[in-house]
C-alpha cells in the first residue's frame, strides 16, 4: 500500500465547522523556458477538533474522500499565527 501524501500549508479560511481551507505553495519550472514559478493550490481539509485557526501553518495528509471537495485531513498544527 502506498504511503499517504503529506503537505504543509497556511490556513486561509476557517469559517466552516470541522473544515479549513489550506493554501499550499510550491515552486515549479516552466516547461519551455525553465524559469522557476510559484504556484498556490487551495485544498479543503478536515479539522476535527477545530484546533487550526486562520493564519496557522499546518500539516495535512491525504485521506479517503469525505465530500465532493474534501479529501485531506489536518494532522498537526506546526506553528500558530501571531496574536494581533
DSSP file (Angstrom, degrees, kcal/mol; ACC not computed):
  #  RESIDUE AA STRUCTURE BP1 BP2  ACC     N-H-->O    O-->H-N    N-H-->O    O-->H-N    TCO  KAPPA ALPHA  PHI   PSI    X-CA   Y-CA   Z-CA
    1    1 A X              0   0    0      0, 0.0     2,-0.1     0, 0.0     0, 0.0   0.000 360.0 360.0 360.0 136.3    0.0    0.0    0.0
    2    2 A X        -     0   0    0      1,-0.1     2,-0.1     3,-0.0     3,-0.1  -0.393 360.0-107.6 -74.7 149.4    1.3    3.4   -0.9
    3    3 A X        -     0   0    0      1,-0.1     2,-0.2    -2,-0.1    -1,-0.1  -0.429  39.0-100.8 -75.7 153.6    2.1    5.9    1.8
    4    4 A X        -     0   0    0     -2,-0.1     2,-0.2     1,-0.1    -1,-0.1  -0.479  36.1-111.8 -76.1 142.4   -0.2    8.9    2.2
    5    5 A X        -     0   0    0     -2,-0.2    57,-2.1    -3,-0.1     2,-0.4  -0.541  32.2-162.1 -73.5 135.7    0.9   12.3    0.8
    6    6 A X  E     +A   61   0A   0     -2,-0.2     2,-0.3    55,-0.2    55,-0.2  -0.966  12.1 173.7-121.2 139.5    1.7   14.9    3.3
    7    7 A X  E     -A   60   0A   0     53,-2.4    53,-2.9    -2,-0.4     2,-0.4  -0.930  22.6-134.9-137.9 161.5    1.9   18.7    2.7
    8    8 A X  E     +A   59   0A   0     -2,-0.3    17,-0.3    51,-0.2     2,-0.3  -0.938  35.3 145.7-117.3 143.7    2.4   21.9    4.6
    9    9 A X  E     -A   58   0A   0     49,-2.2    49,-2.9    -2,-0.4     2,-0.4  -0.961  44.2 -94.9-162.7 177.5    0.4   25.0    4.1
   10   10 A X  E     -AB  57  23A   0     13,-1.9    13,-3.0    -2,-0.3     2,-0.4  -0.868  37.0-117.5-107.6 136.2   -1.2   28.1    5.7
   11   11 A X  E     + B   0  22A   0     45,-2.3    44,-2.4    -2,-0.4    11,-0.2  -0.600  34.0 173.2 -72.9 122.7   -4.9   28.1    6.8
   12   12 A X  E     +     0   0A   0      9,-2.8     2,-0.3    -2,-0.4    10,-0.2   0.537  67.0  24.8-108.2 -11.9   -6.7   30.8    4.7
   13   13 A X  E     + B   0  21A   0      8,-1.2     8,-2.3    40,-0.1    -1,-0.3  -0.949  45.6 164.2-153.8 133.5  -10.2   30.1    5.9
   14   14 A X        +     0   0    0     -2,-0.3     4,-0.1     6,-0.2     5,-0.1  -0.009  45.1 114.7-133.7  30.4  -11.7   28.6    9.0
   15   15 A X        +     0   0    0      2,-0.1     2,-0.2     0, 0.0     5,-0.1   0.601  60.0  81.7 -79.7 -12.2  -15.3   29.7    8.7
   16   16 A X  S >  S-     0   0    0      3,-0.5     3,-0.6     1,-0.1     2,-0.5  -0.549  88.7-104.0 -92.8 159.2  -16.7   26.2    8.3
   17   17 A X  T 3  S-     0   0    0      1,-0.2     3,-0.1    -2,-0.2    -2,-0.1  -0.719 100.7  -9.4 -82.0 126.6  -17.4   23.7   11.0
   18   18 A X  T 3  S+     0   0    0     -2,-0.5    29,-2.2    29,-0.2     2,-0.3   0.675 120.9  90.7  61.3  21.7  -14.8   21.0   11.2
   19   19 A X  E <   - C   0  46A   0     -3,-0.6    -3,-0.5    27,-0.3     2,-0.3  -0.994  48.3-176.7-143.6 149.6  -13.2   22.2    7.9
   20   20 A X  E     - C   0  45A   0     25,-2.3    25,-3.0    -2,-0.3     2,-0.5  -0.959  25.2-127.0-138.1 158.0  -10.4   24.6    6.9
   21   21 A X  E     -BC  13  44A   0     -8,-2.3    -9,-2.8    -2,-0.3    -8,-1.2  -0.944  27.3-162.8-105.9 126.4   -9.0   25.8    3.6
   22   22 A X  E     -BC  11  43A   0     21,-3.3    21,-2.9    -2,-0.5     2,-0.6  -0.933  10.4-146.5-115.4 128.7   -5.3   25.4    3.3
   23   23 A X  E     -BC  10  42A   0    -13,-3.0   -13,-1.9    -2,-0.5     2,-0.5  -0.852  15.1-164.6 -94.9 118.2   -3.1   27.2    0.8
   24   24 A X  E     - C   0  41A   0     17,-3.2    17,-2.6    -2,-0.6     2,-0.4  -0.911   4.8-156.2-105.8 122.2   -0.1   25.0   -0.3
   25   25 A X  E     + C   0  40A   0     -2,-0.5     2,-0.3   -17,-0.3    15,-0.2  -0.786  17.5 169.4 -99.9 141.7    2.7   26.9   -2.1
   26   26 A X  E     - C   0  39A   0     13,-2.5    13,-2.9    -2,-0.4     2,-0.5  -0.963  28.6-127.9-145.1 161.1    5.1   25.1   -4.5
   27   27 A X  E     + C   0  38A   0     -2,-0.3     2,-0.3    11,-0.2    11,-0.2  -0.954  28.4 178.4-115.4 128.2    7.8   26.0   -7.0
   28   28 A X  E     - C   0  37A   0      9,-2.5     9,-3.5    -2,-0.5     2,-0.4  -0.904  27.2-119.4-127.1 155.9    7.7   24.6  -10.5
   29   29 A X  E     - C   0  36A   0     -2,-0.3     7,-0.2     7,-0.2     6,-0.1  -0.771  34.3-110.0 -93.8 137.7    9.9   25.0  -13.5
   30   30 A X     >  -     0   0    0      5,-2.3     4,-1.0    -2,-0.4    -1,-0.0  -0.420  25.4-129.0 -65.0 139.6    8.3   26.4  -16.7
   31   31 A X  T  4 S+     0   0    0      1,-0.1    -1,-0.1     2,-0.1    -2,-0.0   0.847  98.3  20.5 -62.9 -37.9    8.1   23.7  -19.4
   32   32 A X  T  4 S+     0   0    0      3,-0.1    -1,-0.1     1,-0.0    -2,-0.0   0.876 133.0  33.2 -98.7 -48.5    9.7   25.7  -22.2
   33   33 A X  T  4 S-     0   0    0      2,-0.1    -2,-0.1     1,-0.0    -1,-0.0   0.661  88.5-136.2 -91.4 -17.0   11.7   28.5  -20.6
   34   34 A X     <  +     0   0    0     -4,-1.0     2,-0.1     1,-0.2    -3,-0.1   0.469  49.2 148.8  80.2   0.2   12.8   26.8  -17.4
   35   35 A X        -     0   0    0     -6,-0.1    -5,-2.3     1,-0.1     2,-0.4  -0.446  52.4-113.7 -70.2 141.3   12.1   29.8  -15.2
   36   36 A X  E     -C   29   0A   0     -7,-0.2     2,-0.3    -2,-0.1    -7,-0.2  -0.614  38.0-171.5 -77.4 130.0   11.0   28.9  -11.6
   37   37 A X  E     -C   28   0A   0     -9,-3.5    -9,-2.5    -2,-0.4     2,-0.5  -0.908  20.6-127.1-122.7 150.8    7.4   29.9  -10.9
   38   38 A X  E     -C   27   0A   0     -2,-0.3     2,-0.4   -11,-0.2   -11,-0.2  -0.833  26.9-173.5 -96.3 133.0    5.4   30.0   -7.7
   39   39 A X  E     -C   26   0A   0    -13,-2.9   -13,-2.5    -2,-0.5     2,-0.4  -0.969   8.7-156.5-126.1 142.9    2.1   28.1   -7.7
   40   40 A X  E     -C   25   0A   0     -2,-0.4     2,-0.4   -15,-0.2   -15,-0.2  -0.973   5.3-169.2-121.3 132.9   -0.6   28.1   -5.0
   41   41 A X  E     -C   24   0A   0    -17,-2.6   -17,-3.2    -2,-0.4     2,-0.6  -0.982  11.9-148.3-120.4 129.6   -3.2   25.3   -4.5
   42   42 A X  E     -C   23   0A   0     -2,-0.4     2,-0.4   -19,-0.2   -19,-0.2  -0.874  20.6-177.5-100.7 124.2   -6.1   25.7   -2.1
   43   43 A X  E     -C   22   0A   0    -21,-2.9   -21,-3.3    -2,-0.6     2,-0.4  -0.938  24.5-129.9-121.9 140.4   -7.2   22.4   -0.6
   44   44 A X  E     -Cd  21  70A   0     25,-0.6    27,-0.7    -2,-0.4    28,-0.6  -0.748  31.0-170.9 -86.1 135.9  -10.1   21.8    1.8
   45   45 A X  E     -Cd  20  72A   0    -25,-3.0   -25,-2.3    -2,-0.4     2,-0.4  -0.964  25.9-113.5-131.7 146.2   -9.1   19.8    4.9
   46   46 A X  E     -Cd  19  73A   0     26,-2.6    28,-2.8    -2,-0.4     2,-0.4  -0.627  26.1-172.4 -78.3 130.8  -11.0   18.1    7.7
   47   47 A X    >   -     0   0    0    -29,-2.2     3,-1.2    -2,-0.4   -29,-0.2  -0.782   3.4-177.8-126.8  83.0  -10.3   19.8   11.1
   48   48 A X  T 3  S+     0   0    0     -2,-0.4    -1,-0.2     1,-0.3   -30,-0.1   0.867  80.1  30.5 -56.0 -48.8  -12.0   17.5   13.6
   49   49 A X  T 3  S-     0   0    0    -31,-0.1    -1,-0.3     0, 0.0    -2,-0.0   0.327 101.9-121.4 -97.1   8.1  -11.3   19.4   16.8
   50   50 A X    <   +     0   0    0     -3,-1.2    -2,-0.1     1,-0.1    -3,-0.0   0.862  68.9 136.5  53.6  39.7  -11.3   22.9   15.3
   51   51 A X        +     0   0    0      2,-0.1     2,-0.5     0, 0.0    -1,-0.1   0.681  45.7  81.2 -89.2 -18.4   -7.7   23.5   16.6
   52   52 A X        -     0   0    0     28,-0.0     2,-0.2     4,-0.0     3,-0.1  -0.777  64.0-175.6 -90.3 127.3   -6.4   25.0   13.4
   53   53 A X    >   -     0   0    0     -2,-0.5     3,-2.0     1,-0.1   -42,-0.3  -0.653  38.4 -60.9-117.6 173.7   -7.2   28.7   13.1
   54   54 A X  T 3  S+     0   0    0      1,-0.3   -42,-0.2    -2,-0.2    27,-0.2  -0.296 121.1  15.2 -57.9 128.0   -6.7   31.4   10.4
   55   55 A X  T 3  S+     0   0    0    -44,-2.4    -1,-0.3     1,-0.3    27,-0.2   0.315  90.6 136.4  91.6  -7.3   -3.0   32.0    9.6
   56   56 A X    <   -     0   0    0     -3,-2.0   -45,-2.3    25,-0.1     2,-0.6  -0.443  56.1-126.8 -73.7 145.8   -1.7   28.8   11.2
   57   57 A X  E     +AE  10  79A   0     22,-2.7    21,-2.1   -47,-0.2    22,-1.8  -0.849  41.7 177.6 -89.5 120.8    0.9   26.7    9.5
   58   58 A X  E     -AE   9  77A   0    -49,-2.9   -49,-2.2    -2,-0.6     2,-0.5  -0.829  31.1-130.7-126.8 161.2   -0.4   23.1    9.4
   59   59 A X  E     -AE   8  76A   0     17,-2.5    16,-2.8    -2,-0.3    17,-1.2  -0.948  27.2-167.7-109.2 131.7    0.5   19.7    8.1
   60   60 A X  E     -AE   7  74A   0    -53,-2.9   -53,-2.4    -2,-0.5     2,-0.3  -0.914   4.7-157.8-122.4 148.9   -2.2   17.9    6.1
   61   61 A X  E     -AE   6  73A   0     12,-2.6    12,-2.2    -2,-0.3   -55,-0.2  -0.931  26.9-104.7-125.6 148.8   -2.4   14.3    4.9
   62   62 A X  E     + E   0  72A   0    -57,-2.1    10,-0.2    -2,-0.3     2,-0.2  -0.485  45.3 170.4 -71.6 137.0   -4.3   12.7    2.1
   63   63 A X        -     0   0    0      8,-2.5     2,-0.1    -2,-0.2     3,-0.1  -0.771  43.0 -70.5-133.8 179.9   -7.4   10.7    3.2
   64   64 A X  S    S-     0   0    0     -2,-0.2    -1,-0.1     1,-0.1     2,-0.0  -0.458  71.9 -80.8 -69.6 151.8  -10.4    9.0    1.6
   65   65 A X        -     0   0    0      1,-0.2     6,-0.2    -2,-0.1    -1,-0.1  -0.312  44.1-178.8 -59.7 130.3  -12.9   11.5    0.1
   66   66 A X        -     0   0    0      4,-3.2     2,-0.3     1,-0.2     5,-0.2   0.649  69.9 -12.4-101.3 -22.6  -15.2   12.9    2.8
   67   67 A X  S    S-     0   0    0      3,-1.3    -1,-0.2     1,-0.0     0, 0.0  -0.857  92.3 -69.6-157.6-168.9  -17.2   15.1    0.5
   68   68 A X  S    S+     0   0    0     -2,-0.3    -3,-0.0     1,-0.2     3,-0.0   0.878 130.7  17.0 -63.5 -38.1  -17.1   16.4   -3.1
   69   69 A X  S    S+     0   0    0      1,-0.1     2,-0.7   -26,-0.0   -25,-0.6   0.545 108.6  85.7-110.6 -10.4  -14.1   18.7   -2.4
   70   70 A X  E     +d   44   0A   0      1,-0.1    -4,-3.2   -27,-0.1    -3,-1.3  -0.840  30.7 134.7-107.8 110.9  -12.6   17.4    0.9
   71   71 A X  E     +     0   0A   0    -27,-0.7    -8,-2.5    -2,-0.7     2,-0.3   0.034  56.4  79.1-137.5  25.5  -10.1   14.6    0.7
   72   72 A X  E     -dE  45  62A   0    -28,-0.6   -26,-2.6   -10,-0.2     2,-0.4  -0.909  57.5-155.7-131.3 158.6   -7.4   15.9    3.1
   73   73 A X  E     -dE  46  61A   0    -12,-2.2   -12,-2.6    -2,-0.3     2,-0.5  -0.998  24.2-115.8-138.1 140.3   -7.2   16.0    6.9
   74   74 A X  E     + E   0  60A   0    -28,-2.8   -14,-0.3    -2,-0.4   -26,-0.2  -0.633  30.0 179.8 -74.2 122.5   -5.2   18.3    9.3
   75   75 A X  E     -     0   0A   0    -16,-2.8     2,-0.3    -2,-0.5    -1,-0.2   0.837  61.4 -15.5 -93.3 -38.9   -2.6   16.1   11.1
   76   76 A X  E     - E   0  59A   0    -17,-1.2   -17,-2.5   -25,-0.0     2,-0.7  -0.989  57.5-114.9-161.6 156.8   -1.0   18.7   13.3
   77   77 A X  E     - E   0  58A   0     -2,-0.3   -19,-0.2   -19,-0.2     3,-0.2  -0.880  27.6-175.9 -95.0 117.3   -0.5   22.5   13.8
   78   78 A X  E     +     0   0A   0    -21,-2.1     2,-0.4    -2,-0.7   -20,-0.2   0.911  68.8   6.0 -81.1 -45.3    3.1   23.3   13.2
   79   79 A X  E    S- E   0  57A   0    -22,-1.8   -22,-2.7     0, 0.0    -1,-0.3  -0.991  71.6-130.6-145.9 131.7    3.1   27.0   14.0
   80   80 A X        -     0   0    0     -2,-0.4     2,-0.1   -24,-0.2   -24,-0.1  -0.490  32.1-105.6 -79.3 150.4    0.4   29.2   15.4
   81   81 A X        -     0   0    0     -2,-0.2   -25,-0.1   -27,-0.2    -1,-0.1  -0.471  45.1 -98.5 -70.2 145.6   -0.4   32.5   13.8
   82   82 A X        -     0   0    0    -27,-0.2     2,-0.3    -2,-0.1    -1,-0.1  -0.407  37.6-114.0 -67.2 142.3    0.8   35.6   15.8
   83   83 A X              0   0    0      1,-0.1    -1,-0.1    -2,-0.1    -3,-0.0  -0.588 360.0 360.0 -75.8 134.8   -1.8   37.2   18.0
   84   84 A X              0   0    0     -2,-0.3    -1,-0.1     0, 0.0    -2,-0.0   0.382 360.0 360.0-112.7 360.0   -2.6   40.8   16.9
